[in-house]
Structure formats: C-alpha cells, structure tokens
C-alpha cells in the first residue's frame, strides 16, 4: 500500500512538472497546480450558477420569458 501511495505522489509531482514546462514563462509546478485548482472551482461555480438560473427560470411555456 505504501508503494502505491508513493508512486501516486511521484506521478502527481511529475504531472505538474511536465505541465509547467509546457506552460513556460517561469510558472512553477506548484503555481500551475494551484491555478488549475482555482480554474476548477470557477468552472464548478459557473456551472452551478447556470444550473440554478435554468431551474429558476423554467416554465412550461417556452415563450414565457419573451412575453
């Protein structure tokens, strides 16, 4: 179990090292990981907002918002 955990951590570190080298411009692996987490939260919030808007505005009459 410990070997698996270590391998997963090593993979995660390598993953962000590779991503940061592709991004370039001096972004560290940690900075890329943190920014990716921010973007994920923003995407989830946008999706949640979109879902709430669609649900709140739903009506059986498709023309209702245009009346």
Backbone as CSV, one residue per row, in Angstrom:
resi,resn,N_x,N_y,N_z,CA_x,CA_y,CA_z,C_x,C_y,C_z
1,UNK,0.820,-1.188,0.000,0.000,0.000,0.000,0.867,1.257,0.000
2,UNK,1.965,1.231,0.740,2.863,2.375,0.816,3.514,2.648,-0.536
3,UNK,3.876,1.581,-1.254,4.488,1.747,-2.574,3.509,2.409,-3.542
4,UNK,2.254,2.010,-3.470,1.234,2.610,-4.325,1.086,4.091,-4.017
5,UNK,0.999,4.433,-2.741,0.876,5.837,-2.338,2.073,6.662,-2.813
6,UNK,3.264,6.114,-2.653,4.469,6.806,-3.104,4.476,6.985,-4.619
7,UNK,4.080,5.957,-5.339,4.031,6.039,-6.805,3.019,7.077,-7.255
8,UNK,1.878,7.141,-6.591,0.862,8.128,-6.939,1.364,9.543,-6.688
9,UNK,2.065,9.746,-5.585,2.604,11.067,-5.269,3.685,11.456,-6.282
10,UNK,4.519,10.505,-6.642,5.563,10.763,-7.635,4.937,11.127,-8.985
11,UNK,3.903,10.404,-9.360,3.194,10.706,-10.612,2.608,12.113,-10.571
12,UNK,1.992,12.470,-9.464,1.377,13.793,-9.321,2.436,14.890,-9.453
13,UNK,3.588,14.701,-8.819,4.673,15.677,-8.918,5.182,15.790,-10.356
14,UNK,5.367,14.644,-11.012,5.838,14.644,-12.408,4.818,15.299,-13.329
15,UNK,3.569,15.041,-13.067,2.491,15.604,-13.885,2.568,17.130,-13.909
16,UNK,2.691,17.755,-12.742,2.731,19.214,-12.677,4.057,19.773,-13.183
17,UNK,5.134,19.006,-13.050,6.420,19.428,-13.607,6.327,19.490,-15.127
18,UNK,5.710,18.492,-15.734,5.543,18.455,-17.191,4.628,19.585,-17.649
19,UNK,3.526,19.780,-16.948,2.589,20.847,-17.307,3.278,22.204,-17.225
20,UNK,4.046,22.447,-16.165,4.705,23.743,-16.033,5.727,23.962,-17.134
21,UNK,6.387,22.901,-17.599,7.346,23.063,-18.691,6.627,23.392,-19.998
22,UNK,5.419,22.889,-20.176,4.641,23.204,-21.380,4.066,24.617,-21.332
23,UNK,3.693,25.082,-20.142,3.163,26.429,-19.981,4.279,27.449,-20.180
24,UNK,5.441,27.151,-19.629,6.585,28.039,-19.775,6.428,29.313,-18.969
25,UNK,7.105,30.357,-19.382,7.035,31.681,-18.755,7.344,31.662,-17.259
26,UNK,8.131,30.692,-16.803,8.563,30.686,-15.411,7.534,30.249,-14.397
27,UNK,6.457,29.609,-14.807,5.465,29.125,-13.849,5.958,27.821,-13.236
28,UNK,5.969,27.773,-11.921,6.426,26.571,-11.219,5.347,25.497,-11.254
29,UNK,5.747,24.251,-11.004,4.736,23.188,-10.904,3.663,23.498,-9.856
30,UNK,4.079,24.074,-8.730,3.125,24.417,-7.668,2.166,25.503,-8.128
31,UNK,2.693,26.519,-8.826,1.834,27.599,-9.321,0.819,27.059,-10.321
32,UNK,1.248,26.143,-11.185,0.324,25.554,-12.167,-0.759,24.732,-11.467
33,UNK,-0.357,23.951,-10.475,-1.330,23.130,-9.738,-2.352,24.017,-9.032
34,UNK,-1.866,25.092,-8.400,-2.767,25.994,-7.680,-3.721,26.707,-8.636
35,UNK,-3.214,27.155,-9.773,-4.063,27.844,-10.748,-5.102,26.883,-11.324
36,UNK,-4.705,25.651,-11.573,-5.653,24.653,-12.076,-6.771,24.423,-11.067
37,UNK,-6.437,24.400,-9.791,-7.456,24.237,-8.750,-8.402,25.428,-8.739
38,UNK,-7.861,26.651,-8.899,-8.707,27.853,-8.980,-9.660,27.772,-10.165
39,UNK,-9.131,27.376,-11.314,-9.961,27.288,-12.516,-11.065,26.254,-12.353
40,UNK,-10.749,25.166,-11.684,-11.749,24.120,-11.450,-12.883,24.646,-10.568
41,UNK,-12.537,25.381,-9.523,-13.548,25.960,-8.635,-14.411,26.953,-9.414
42,UNK,-13.773,27.809,-10.231,-14.526,28.780,-11.034,-15.475,28.081,-11.996
43,UNK,-15.021,27.002,-12.613,-15.865,26.261,-13.552,-17.051,25.629,-12.833
44,UNK,-16.807,25.081,-11.651,-17.898,24.474,-10.874,-18.911,25.529,-10.453
45,UNK,-18.419,26.705,-10.039,-19.326,27.781,-9.629,-20.142,28.278,-10.817
46,UNK,-19.518,28.399,-11.971,-20.229,28.851,-13.164,-21.296,27.835,-13.565
47,UNK,-20.955,26.559,-13.490,-21.919,25.514,-13.834,-23.089,25.523,-12.858
48,UNK,-22.778,25.688,-11.576,-23.830,25.737,-10.553,-24.743,26.935,-10.787
49,UNK,-24.156,28.076,-11.089,-24.926,29.285,-11.348,-25.819,29.094,-12.575
50,UNK,-25.265,28.496,-13.615,-26.030,28.243,-14.837,-27.199,27.310,-14.542
51,UNK,-26.948,26.263,-13.778,-27.998,25.304,-13.437,-29.098,25.973,-12.613
52,UNK,-28.706,26.805,-11.649,-29.701,27.491,-10.828,-30.524,28.462,-11.658
53,UNK,-29.892,29.159,-12.581,-30.591,30.103,-13.447,-31.583,29.371,-14.337
54,UNK,-31.158,28.260,-14.917,-32.039,27.494,-15.792,-33.206,26.914,-15.010
55,UNK,-32.971,26.448,-13.804,-34.026,25.850,-12.994,-35.002,26.917,-12.510
56,UNK,-34.490,28.055,-12.078,-35.353,29.125,-11.560,-36.211,29.730,-12.656
57,UNK,-35.683,29.764,-13.868,-36.427,30.392,-14.956,-37.250,29.428,-15.778
58,UNK,-37.310,28.181,-15.374,-38.021,27.204,-16.192,-39.525,27.418,-16.097
59,UNK,-40.170,27.133,-17.168,-41.623,27.289,-17.241,-42.140,26.277,-18.257
60,UNK,-43.400,25.946,-18.168,-43.953,25.030,-19.152,-44.168,25.741,-20.480
61,UNK,-44.188,27.075,-20.453,-44.381,27.864,-21.668,-43.030,28.383,-22.157
62,UNK,-42.508,27.836,-23.281,-41.193,28.247,-23.763,-41.133,29.742,-24.136
63,UNK,-42.241,30.372,-24.400,-42.249,31.774,-24.775,-42.399,32.692,-23.568
64,UNK,-42.558,32.145,-22.377,-42.807,32.938,-21.182,-41.774,34.058,-20.964
65,UNK,-40.464,33.824,-21.123,-39.510,34.911,-20.872,-39.646,36.057,-21.863
66,UNK,-40.305,35.849,-22.991,-40.406,36.864,-24.032,-41.733,37.615,-24.015
67,UNK,-42.576,37.327,-23.046,-43.882,37.972,-23.008,-43.817,39.338,-22.379
